[in-house]
Every structure is written in structure tokens, then in C-alpha cells.
Amino acid sequence: MSNGFLDSIFGTKTRYKGFENYVDLENIDYEQDVEDEGPSIKVAEVREMEDATLVKEQIYSGNIVVIDISAIMNDEKMRERIVTEIQYSTKDVGGDIAGIGEKMVIATPAGVKIDRRIIGGGDFR
């Protein structure tokens, strides 16, 4: 299909006077920009001890990790062992760790503290 056909359906980009110094958001590679910026928020699902090792690597790399521990909720020994390992890593880097409800944990690197006050009417106490 030619651009002429698509242009007839969607129209063409109109260049407005005075907007030459602005960046077209379609031309930005967001993935690359996020990686270059510094800490990221990562999401992890922990099912076994090896998963905890991956979480610890992210914490040591300076990332914030939101951890789903629902898969190990029925295995109290495993859950306690994994959460303890993550706690040690978090304290080792000077970060913070806290539960979010019963099945989620958030771990942060140095310089990022978790405010445990709930905003709004959430029933996570």
C-alpha cells in the first residue's frame, strides 16, 4: 500500500509554525531511554530460591522490585527463607523493604525509602 492511500484515510502530518523545536514523540525509543536513565521499577514473581537470586541481582543493580509471592504463600518455610534473603540484600545496599498486602513485597535500593502511610481509603493495613 502506498502512503497516498493511508494519507487519504488518516491524513498527513501538518507542520505548524512555531513548533520546530519540539520533539515528535513518535520518534523516541522509550525502551532505550528508560534503560539509560538509572533505576527502574521491575516486577518479579517468586516461585523458588533461584527467583530470589534474580530479585537480589536487581536490588544490587539499583532497581526497585515489586515482588509477587503468591505462588509460595502455602509453603511457609520457603516463603520465610526467600523473603529473609531479599531482606538481607536490601539491608546490605542500604535500601528498604515492605509488604504490600499479604501477597506482594516491594524492595528498594539505597536512597529510596518506602513511606508506609496509606494514601486514600485503601484497606491494606
C-alpha positions as CSV (number, residue, x, y, z in Angstrom):
1,M,0.0,0.0,0.0
2,S,1.2,3.4,-0.8
3,N,1.4,6.3,1.6
4,G,-1.0,8.2,-0.6
5,F,-3.8,5.7,0.3
6,L,-3.0,5.8,4.0
7,D,-2.8,9.6,3.9
8,S,-6.2,9.7,2.3
9,I,-7.6,7.8,5.3
10,F,-5.6,9.1,8.2
11,G,-4.5,12.5,6.8
12,T,-1.0,13.8,6.7
13,K,1.1,15.3,9.5
14,T,0.6,19.0,9.5
15,R,3.7,21.1,10.5
16,Y,2.6,24.1,12.5
17,K,4.6,27.2,12.6
18,G,6.4,27.8,15.9
19,F,6.7,24.1,16.8
20,E,10.1,23.4,15.1
21,N,11.9,23.0,18.4
22,Y,9.6,20.4,19.8
23,V,10.2,16.6,19.7
24,D,7.8,14.3,17.9
25,L,7.1,11.6,20.5
26,E,6.7,9.0,17.7
27,N,10.4,9.3,17.1
28,I,11.5,8.4,20.6
29,D,12.8,4.9,21.5
30,Y,11.3,4.6,25.0
31,E,13.0,1.3,25.9
32,Q,16.4,2.7,25.3
33,D,15.7,6.0,27.2
34,V,14.4,4.1,30.2
35,E,17.5,1.9,30.4
36,D,19.8,4.9,30.3
37,E,18.0,6.9,33.0
38,G,19.0,4.9,36.1
39,P,16.8,2.9,38.4
40,S,13.8,1.1,37.0
41,I,10.8,-0.5,38.7
42,K,10.9,-4.2,38.0
43,V,8.2,-6.7,38.7
44,A,9.1,-10.3,39.8
45,E,7.2,-13.4,40.5
46,V,9.0,-15.7,43.0
47,R,8.3,-19.4,42.9
48,E,11.7,-20.8,44.0
49,M,15.0,-19.8,45.5
50,E,16.5,-19.2,42.1
51,D,13.9,-16.5,41.5
52,A,15.0,-14.8,44.8
53,T,18.6,-14.7,43.4
54,L,17.3,-12.8,40.3
55,V,15.5,-10.3,42.6
56,K,18.6,-9.8,44.6
57,E,20.6,-9.0,41.5
58,Q,18.1,-6.3,40.6
59,I,18.3,-4.8,44.0
60,Y,22.1,-4.8,43.8
61,S,21.8,-3.1,40.4
62,G,19.9,-0.2,42.0
63,N,16.4,-1.1,40.8
64,I,13.1,-1.1,42.7
65,V,11.5,-4.5,42.6
66,V,7.8,-5.3,43.2
67,I,7.7,-9.0,44.1
68,D,4.7,-11.3,43.8
69,I,5.0,-14.0,46.5
70,S,1.5,-15.5,46.0
71,A,3.0,-18.7,44.4
72,I,4.8,-19.6,47.7
73,M,2.1,-18.5,50.2
74,N,1.3,-22.1,51.1
75,D,4.9,-23.0,51.8
76,E,5.7,-21.1,55.0
77,K,9.3,-22.2,55.2
78,M,10.1,-21.4,51.6
79,R,8.3,-18.0,51.9
80,E,10.2,-17.1,55.0
81,R,13.5,-18.2,53.6
82,I,13.1,-16.2,50.3
83,V,11.8,-13.1,52.0
84,T,14.6,-13.2,54.5
85,E,17.2,-13.5,51.7
86,I,15.7,-10.5,50.0
87,Q,15.6,-8.6,53.3
88,Y,19.3,-9.2,53.8
89,S,20.1,-8.0,50.3
90,T,18.0,-4.9,50.7
91,K,19.7,-4.0,54.0
92,D,23.1,-4.8,52.5
93,V,22.7,-2.0,50.0
94,G,21.0,0.4,52.4
95,G,17.6,0.0,50.9
96,D,14.2,-0.7,52.2
97,I,11.6,-3.5,52.1
98,A,7.9,-3.6,52.9
99,G,4.9,-5.8,52.3
100,I,2.0,-4.6,50.1
101,G,-1.0,-6.6,51.3
102,E,-0.3,-10.2,52.0
103,K,1.0,-11.4,48.7
104,M,3.3,-8.6,47.5
105,V,6.6,-7.2,48.7
106,I,8.5,-4.1,47.5
107,A,12.2,-3.8,47.8
108,T,14.2,-0.7,47.1
109,P,17.9,0.2,46.7
110,A,19.8,2.8,48.6
111,G,18.3,6.2,48.6
112,V,14.7,5.1,48.1
113,K,12.7,4.8,51.3
114,I,9.2,3.3,51.5
115,D,6.6,5.5,53.1
116,R,4.3,3.1,55.0
117,R,1.4,5.6,55.3
118,I,-1.5,4.7,53.1
119,I,-2.9,7.4,50.8
120,G,-6.6,7.3,50.4
121,G,-9.0,4.7,51.6
122,G,-7.1,1.6,50.8
123,D,-7.7,-1.4,53.1
124,F,-4.2,-2.8,53.1
125,R,-3.5,-2.3,56.8
